[in-house]
Amino acid sequence: MVNEFKEFAMRGNVIDLAVGVIIGAAFAPIVATLVDNIIMPPIGYVLAGVDFSKLSVEIPTPTEPVLIRYGIFLNAVIKFLITAFAIFILIKLINMVQKPKAAAPPAPTPTEIYLKEIRDLLEKRAA
């Protein structure tokens, strides 16, 4: 069982996934800062000073009103889209750098070899 797990863990896809998760986790604070401090303020300005993080809907109740904070959700969606796009670009760049080498053409089959010999013999007779 240990050997099976080791074989599974060392498979290329699992290692690629682990690297992706680590890069994504390290990249998340950068994207959060970008969205919160650079992207959302101009969008809020264009939308008449709306601060997305404070957007909410209040549902009245007998005791305290309940707030549904959809602005925070919008921020999270924008962060996700930016992160997904950045990782997409990163993977595209990695794939461009790591283009697979062209496979060598397969060796001719014995039938092809015989047919070429027959063709060559027929050409010699015709000449």
Sine and cosine of phi, psi and omega as CSV:
sin_phi,cos_phi,sin_psi,cos_psi,sin_omega,cos_omega
0.00,0.00,-0.63,0.77,0.02,-1.00
-0.89,0.45,-0.67,0.74,0.02,-1.00
-0.90,0.43,-0.63,0.78,0.04,-1.00
-0.89,0.46,-0.69,0.73,0.02,-1.00
-0.90,0.44,-0.67,0.75,0.02,-1.00
-0.88,0.48,-0.68,0.73,0.03,-1.00
-0.89,0.45,-0.67,0.74,0.02,-1.00
-0.90,0.43,-0.71,0.71,-0.06,-1.00
-0.93,0.37,-0.48,0.88,-0.03,-1.00
-1.00,-0.01,-0.01,1.00,0.06,-1.00
-0.91,0.42,0.56,-0.83,-0.09,-1.00
-0.84,0.54,-0.64,0.77,-0.07,-1.00
-0.91,0.41,-0.61,0.79,-0.01,-1.00
-0.93,0.38,-0.67,0.75,0.01,-1.00
-0.91,0.40,-0.67,0.74,0.05,-1.00
-0.87,0.49,-0.66,0.75,0.02,-1.00
-0.89,0.45,-0.68,0.73,0.01,-1.00
-0.89,0.46,-0.68,0.73,0.03,-1.00
-0.89,0.46,-0.67,0.74,0.02,-1.00
-0.88,0.48,-0.67,0.74,0.01,-1.00
-0.91,0.42,-0.68,0.74,-0.01,-1.00
-0.91,0.42,-0.70,0.71,0.02,-1.00
-0.90,0.43,-0.66,0.75,0.03,-1.00
-0.88,0.48,-0.67,0.74,0.01,-1.00
-0.91,0.40,-0.62,0.78,0.02,-1.00
-0.95,0.30,-0.48,0.88,-0.07,-1.00
-0.99,0.15,-0.39,0.92,-0.08,-1.00
-0.84,0.54,-0.72,0.69,0.01,-1.00
-0.90,0.44,-0.55,0.84,0.03,-1.00
-0.90,0.43,-0.72,0.70,0.01,-1.00
-0.91,0.40,-0.64,0.77,0.02,-1.00
-0.87,0.50,-0.69,0.72,0.03,-1.00
-0.91,0.41,-0.67,0.74,0.03,-1.00
-0.86,0.51,-0.75,0.66,-0.04,-1.00
-0.92,0.39,-0.76,0.65,-0.09,-1.00
-0.92,0.39,-0.59,0.80,-0.16,-0.99
-0.95,-0.32,-0.30,0.95,-0.06,-1.00
-0.88,-0.48,-0.68,0.73,-0.08,-1.00
-1.00,0.07,-0.73,0.68,-0.10,-1.00
-0.94,0.34,-0.60,0.80,0.02,-1.00
-0.86,0.51,-0.72,0.70,0.05,-1.00
-0.91,0.42,-0.58,0.82,0.04,-1.00
-0.90,0.43,-0.68,0.73,0.06,-1.00
-0.88,0.47,-0.62,0.79,0.03,-1.00
-0.90,0.44,-0.70,0.71,0.01,-1.00
-0.89,0.45,-0.54,0.84,0.00,-1.00
-1.00,-0.05,0.61,0.79,0.09,-1.00
0.90,0.44,0.71,0.70,0.12,-0.99
0.97,0.25,0.36,0.93,-0.01,-1.00
-0.96,0.26,0.78,-0.63,0.10,-1.00
-0.99,-0.11,0.94,-0.34,-0.10,-1.00
-0.86,0.52,-0.59,0.81,-0.05,-1.00
-0.92,0.39,-0.28,0.96,-0.01,-1.00
-0.97,-0.25,0.05,1.00,0.03,-1.00
-0.94,0.33,0.74,-0.68,0.00,-1.00
-0.34,-0.94,0.26,-0.96,0.10,-1.00
-0.88,-0.48,0.74,-0.68,-0.03,-1.00
-0.98,-0.17,0.81,-0.59,0.06,-1.00
-0.96,-0.29,0.90,-0.44,-0.03,-1.00
-0.94,0.34,0.64,-0.77,0.09,-1.00
-0.73,-0.68,0.23,-0.97,-0.02,-1.00
-0.88,0.48,-0.51,0.86,-0.04,-1.00
-0.98,-0.18,-0.97,0.23,-0.01,-1.00
-0.86,-0.52,0.56,-0.83,0.05,-1.00
-0.94,0.33,0.54,-0.84,0.02,-1.00
-0.99,-0.17,0.75,-0.66,0.00,-1.00
-0.98,-0.22,0.78,-0.63,0.16,-0.99
-0.97,-0.24,0.95,-0.30,-0.11,-0.99
-1.00,-0.03,0.99,0.13,-0.02,-1.00
-0.98,0.21,-0.30,0.95,0.04,-1.00
-0.90,0.43,-0.64,0.76,0.04,-1.00
-0.91,0.42,-0.61,0.79,0.05,-1.00
-0.90,0.44,-0.68,0.73,0.04,-1.00
-0.87,0.50,-0.67,0.75,0.06,-1.00
-0.87,0.50,-0.69,0.72,-0.01,-1.00
-0.90,0.43,-0.63,0.78,0.02,-1.00
-0.90,0.43,-0.68,0.73,0.01,-1.00
-0.90,0.43,-0.66,0.75,0.05,-1.00
-0.87,0.49,-0.68,0.73,0.01,-1.00
-0.88,0.47,-0.72,0.69,-0.02,-1.00
-0.89,0.47,-0.67,0.75,0.02,-1.00
-0.91,0.40,-0.68,0.73,0.02,-1.00
-0.89,0.46,-0.72,0.70,-0.01,-1.00
-0.88,0.47,-0.67,0.74,0.01,-1.00
-0.91,0.42,-0.68,0.74,0.00,-1.00
-0.91,0.42,-0.66,0.75,0.03,-1.00
-0.93,0.38,-0.60,0.80,0.07,-1.00
-0.86,0.51,-0.72,0.69,0.02,-1.00
-0.90,0.44,-0.67,0.74,0.01,-1.00
-0.87,0.49,-0.70,0.71,0.01,-1.00
-0.92,0.40,-0.63,0.78,0.06,-1.00
-0.87,0.49,-0.67,0.74,0.03,-1.00
-0.90,0.43,-0.67,0.75,0.02,-1.00
-0.90,0.44,-0.67,0.75,0.01,-1.00
-0.91,0.41,-0.55,0.83,0.03,-1.00
-0.92,0.38,-0.61,0.79,0.00,-1.00
-0.95,0.31,-0.61,0.79,-0.07,-1.00
-0.98,-0.18,0.75,0.67,0.03,-1.00
-0.89,0.46,0.71,-0.70,0.00,-1.00
-0.93,0.38,0.59,-0.81,0.02,-1.00
-0.94,0.33,0.56,-0.83,0.01,-1.00
-0.91,0.41,0.71,-0.70,0.00,-1.00
-0.95,0.31,0.59,-0.81,0.03,-1.00
-0.92,0.39,0.63,-0.78,0.01,-1.00
-0.89,0.45,0.58,-0.81,-0.04,-1.00
-0.92,0.39,0.50,-0.87,0.01,-1.00
-0.91,0.41,0.58,-0.82,0.00,-1.00
-0.90,0.43,0.56,-0.83,0.01,-1.00
-0.97,0.24,0.34,-0.94,0.04,-1.00
-0.83,0.56,-0.58,0.82,0.03,-1.00
-0.89,0.46,-0.69,0.72,0.01,-1.00
-0.89,0.45,-0.63,0.77,0.01,-1.00
-0.89,0.45,-0.72,0.70,0.01,-1.00
-0.89,0.45,-0.65,0.76,0.01,-1.00
-0.91,0.42,-0.62,0.78,0.05,-1.00
-0.91,0.42,-0.64,0.77,0.03,-1.00
-0.90,0.44,-0.67,0.74,0.03,-1.00
-0.89,0.46,-0.68,0.73,0.02,-1.00
-0.86,0.51,-0.72,0.70,-0.02,-1.00
-0.89,0.45,-0.64,0.77,0.03,-1.00
-0.91,0.42,-0.65,0.76,0.03,-1.00
-0.91,0.42,-0.60,0.80,0.04,-1.00
-0.91,0.40,-0.61,0.79,0.03,-1.00
-0.92,0.40,-0.63,0.78,0.02,-1.00
-0.91,0.41,-0.64,0.77,-0.05,-1.00
-0.93,0.36,-0.46,0.89,-0.07,-1.00
-0.99,0.12,0.00,0.00,0.00,0.00
